[in-house]
Amino acid sequence: MLKKALFIMFLSLTSITLLAQQIKTISGVVTDATTGEALIGVTIMEPGTSNGTSTDLDGNYTLDVKGDKVSFSYVGYKPQVITVLNSGTVNVKLASDSELDEVIVVGYTAQKKREVLGALTNVKSEELVQLPVSNTAEALQGRVSGVQVTTASGAPGAGASVRVRGAGSINSSNDPLYIIDGIPATNGLNSVIPTDIENISVLKDASAAAIYGSRANNGVVLITTKKGKKGKAKVSYNGQFGAQVHGHLTPMANTGEYINIYNAAAKNDGRELLEGNWLRDDFADVNHLKEIFQTGLMTIHDVSVSGANDKFNYLASGSYYNQEGIIKNSKFEKFTGSTNLNYQANKWLKIGLSANAGKSTTDLVPSSGDGYGNSEGGSVVRYAYMRNPAIPTYDQNGKLVDKPSEYFGNAIYDSFFGDGYNPIGVAKMADRKRDETTLLSKVNVEIQLPYNTVWNTNFGIDYSKSEVKAYNHTWGTNDRINNPSSQSRDNSESLGWTLNSVFSNNQTFNESHRLTTMIGTEAIRYNGTNKNFGSSINGDTRYSADWASSLLSFFGKVDYNYNYKYYLSALIREDGSSRFAKGNRWGTFYAISAGWDVNEEEFFKPLTPVVNLLKLRAGWGAVGNQDVSLYAYSDKYMPYYNYPFGGGDPSTGYAQTQLGNTDLKWETSNQLNLGLDMAFLKGEYGFSVDYYHKVTKDMLIKAPLPPSIGNAAPYWVNSGKVLNEGVDVELYIRKQYKNAGFSASLNWGYLKNEVLKLDAPIQAGRVDNGIYAKLIEEGHSLGSYYLYEMDGIFQNEAEIVKSAYQGSNVQPGDVKYKDLNGDGVIDEKDRKHMGTSIPKQTLGLNLQGNLNNWDLSVFFQGAFGHDVYNQISHETEGFYRGFNVSKDYYDNYWRGEGTSNTHPRASWSAKSNNVMVSSRFLEDASYLRLKNVQLGYTFALKSKLISNLRVYGSATNLLTFTKYSGLDPEMTVSANSASEGDKANGIDWGTYPVAKTFTLGVNLTF
């Protein structure tokens, strides 16, 4: 017994001794590394545990720890991890990581944020990877004030439209310039893996963007990719597995409801009723709109290997993206690989090499056509709206049903149920694939010269190839399909190179005067070819064209600050472009700016504990736009017809297809920006406000030519002036506690767009053959609609007699329009401007929080003050050709005096009056969207193999709050033949809608 007691005592003493060895008590004070000021509320944690504390009012702390690592973190400071071997005093100095000291790429060079005078927003990588997107431009949506990002289509692999502070061009592109690691990228953000991005800087005004001269009119998006960080090799994996479903679907009438409203129309028009023997037991009841959709699965796999030592850093990554569309027969698959290598050869020489290559395949369905059987076969969504519910998709043998007469065996059913295309048939029988290959690579040499001078040279390659192959199968009845089976192939290929060389110098005089100078030159050259081939059993067509464009530039910049208190900056760039004729190829672009850090003044020092930053900024400059058709200054001729002369072999004739304009010059934008930046309580709270005034003049516009010219298309001229004026606001809150943290950021933008000068009005926004819903003219927005104003429904004959004349066929139940000019006749003179397709306000709200190992983010995005012309309603509510109608129209159409003042009677004969381009079809498209919700958990691991493991669930596009009745208020950027640039946006032809996405993901680091 004594031996056992002694043994137990020995074990107890040993355990106490070991425990005492494991637990260490440390204490000390945490101070600001620069000022020596004690920091209050610094979070001190033992990594991987919930053990922690925080500093008191004097910066003191005490903590018992078991491990050998302790982390110190505080808002606005760089975190530190300290190795603790024994108990004792550990005093820590934290270096500022304030946004003031954050280094940001601003164009050929980098600056500390405190030195930036222009309007610039920096988006970090952790904000970009929250959404499962194939194109990083979508992840920018709602992240930057004054920047409108619109998903052009919900189709797999579709891109996004990015507009920085509005649209200033009518016919030219309004896309920003994309620069990836110093090299322009024609494929924009699609050229890089989202997880490879370190940050994105959006340059919004001339003082920030004018260094890019003729390409900066629409803003500049600078992408900086990640590099390997010092330490042992790190392997990271990000996997996402998800499903996508459709959102809101417009309720449509069922078969019984359709028969009722058909018979109501037939009675009104004296047509044969759908009753008696015409009613059949094999009438279907299909929701064709719902039937075209499916649940689409998606997977994303991103893998990277990175590391660095004193001489060399590296990062190599690969990505696989696979997405099934929510519309049947649509799919997207993409492989991307990248590498980034940097070698410090010696103290004065650094060499870098990077490359990013991608290959994608898209299975396309006709989803953005105008429905008239264009090259994409029309719009599946539009046909689904129109298709009558009584017609089945397949017959008893599994064959696709085309016309009603084909299935029901009598031609009268074509008039009963219309002849709308089978949407599933269109999706399946139009076999279209798009293959794309991209390569963006760069070699960089940086040489440190005497007197703080750096010589940086980049040479980059930008290659892209696209091939669209289409095979349109013959199906259905022969008299319905005018064209037999056909195939086509469209190829485009371009290769560009960029060479820029920049000298920069930094000097400090008398410890107060800081001067930074930069001079550089850049040469850019692109060559490309377009080849088109199409054939059918009736013949074939072939077309090919080669092209080239060049840009040569010289630029310089000077930045000065006195004691980080007063700032001045000036820059100039001279561009020469091959897109213009000799004599007009060179343009000069410039900017000046100034800033004042009020908080650096002595009189302000008493307020600095509360107000950490008060900075005033002002900038003015001129930037350009050279986005005009290649060789627009030259006349063009093409082979047209074969003409027989004297009975011999036909001779080919040539027709003029373009009238050149040798007087073309740059489109120029003069921009003013006034800004205010403030931060409070050591950077926990802050905001920025910018006012801008942007006038684009000498716009590059296609002017129509008189018929006497012949076959020449509209030619390019410099004409017109557009104003974009607005306010950008960004606010943030960042709070850090012992085991928790919270941050909120809000950005809001207001935009006023107005055409100040235009030689002649321009029609836009086609809603039918020869009918347009928009008119661009002086005094109105580029997106302004031009419509008749609906004034209710005629309830009786007396109202018709008292009202302006609308035509001899008008009857009670028809739409009444306002006689705006009071001449007693409703005609073109009674149309007026109303609404706009350009949002007046944009909003983004990002909320993030963490508690112990849990993290949660909630992101809202919205646009307000704009409208959409619902062309689908224009078509279906016109009661046209037996197409189906919406449930809203069925429930509310006029059935007699006093029954409705919003929806007209059912009638074919009244179509010309009731579907005039009017306010009846103009809908408020403002929306607020719960863009993303993500909940994650990070495991506290003790594994030597796995350093980080986080799992998360995410929902994207979860909720949308809007009054718009269509599929999606955002889906208004139509890519069909009815549009031409931004001026035709806002006409909803039934574009592929955005999907709701639910994903499970894992982040793993070895």
Beta strands, then each sheet from edge to edge (+ up, - down):
strand 1: 24-32
strand 2: 43-45
strand 3: 52-54
strand 4: 60-65
strand 5: 69-73
strand 6: 80-83
strand 7: 88-89
strand 8: 92-94
strand 9: 103-105
strand 10: 110-112
strand 11: 120-124
strand 12: 147-151
strand 13: 160-164
strand 14: 177-180
strand 15: 183-184
strand 16: 197-203
strand 17: 220-225
strand 18: 231-245
strand 19: 296-308
strand 20: 312-324
strand 21: 331-346
strand 22: 349-364
strand 23: 430-449
strand 24: 453-472
strand 25: 486-509
strand 26: 513-536
strand 27: 539-562
strand 28: 566-577
strand 29: 586-597
strand 30: 611-625
strand 31: 636-643
strand 32: 651-658
strand 33: 667-680
strand 34: 685-697
strand 35: 700-703
strand 36: 715-718
strand 37: 721-736
strand 38: 740-757
strand 39: 762-768
strand 40: 771-776
strand 41: 784-787
strand 42: 790-793
strand 43: 815-817
strand 44: 832-836
strand 45: 841-851
strand 46: 854-864
strand 47: 867-870
strand 48: 922-924
strand 49: 927-938
strand 50: 948-962
strand 51: 987-988
strand 52: 996-1005
sheet 1: 4+ 1- 7-
sheet 2: 4+ 1- 8-
sheet 3: 3+ 2- 5+ 6-
sheet 4: 9+ 10-
sheet 5: 11+ 16- 17+ 14+ 15-
sheet 6: 12+ 13-
sheet 7: 18+ 19- 20+ 21- 22+ 23- 24+ 25- 26+ 27- 28+ 29- 30+ 33- 34+ 37- 38+ 45- 46+ 49- 50+ 52- 18+
sheet 8: 31+ 32-
sheet 9: 35+ 36-
sheet 10: 39+ 40-
sheet 11: 41+ 44-
sheet 12: 42+ 43-
sheet 13: 48+ 47- 51-
end
